[in-house]
């Protein structure tokens, strides 16, 4: 998956600078994302990449790198 596209989605949803985001950036700790923010990020990712992300899968997503890893895994399964 395109890491830059993932960063763009996160930055747009949270109103942060794309340049500040790395694979290690924590959505909750570094970006102060709450559950609604996370839900909106997941919805945007689903729309952007044309996939459905089950709610239980989001429990293991803590960093932007986790999002990339998850999406890569999903694309390999498809």
SULGIQUI-V920730 format. One record per residue. N is the residue number from 1. RES is the residue in one letter. PSI is psi as a letter, one per 30 degrees, with the letter a starting at -180 (* if undefined). NEAR is the number of other C-alpha atoms within 10 Angstrom. Layout:
N|RES|PSI|NEAR + N|RES|PSI|NEAR
This chain:
1|X|l|15 + 2|X|j|10 + 3|X|e|16 + 4|X|e|14 + 5|X|e|15 + 6|X|e|23 + 7|X|e|23 + 8|X|e|16 + 9|X|e|20 + 10|X|e|26 + 11|X|e|18 + 12|X|e|14 + 13|X|e|16 + 14|X|f|17 + 15|X|h|10 + 16|X|l|14 + 17|X|k|12 + 18|X|e|16 + 19|X|f|10 + 20|X|f|9 + 21|X|k|22 + 22|X|l|14 + 23|X|f|14 + 24|X|f|12 + 25|X|k|16 + 26|X|k|18 + 27|X|e|21 + 28|X|e|14 + 29|X|e|11 + 30|X|e|11 + 31|X|f|17 + 32|X|h|11 + 33|X|k|17 + 34|X|a|11 + 35|X|e|10 + 36|X|e|9 + 37|X|e|17 + 38|X|e|19 + 39|X|e|14 + 40|X|e|15 + 41|X|e|21 + 42|X|e|21 + 43|X|e|15 + 44|X|e|17 + 45|X|e|20 + 46|X|e|14 + 47|X|e|11 + 48|X|e|12 + 49|X|g|14 + 50|X|h|9 + 51|X|l|14 + 52|X|k|12 + 53|X|j|15 + 54|X|k|9 + 55|X|e|9 + 56|X|f|7 + 57|X|f|9 + 58|X|f|15 + 59|X|f|8 + 60|X|g|10 + 61|X|j|16 + 62|X|f|16 + 63|X|l|20 + 64|X|e|20 + 65|X|e|19 + 66|X|e|18 + 67|X|e|21 + 68|X|e|20 + 69|X|e|16 + 70|X|e|17 + 71|X|e|21 + 72|X|e|13 + 73|X|e|12 + 74|X|e|14 + 75|X|f|12 + 76|X|e|7 + 77|X|f|7 + 78|X|*|6
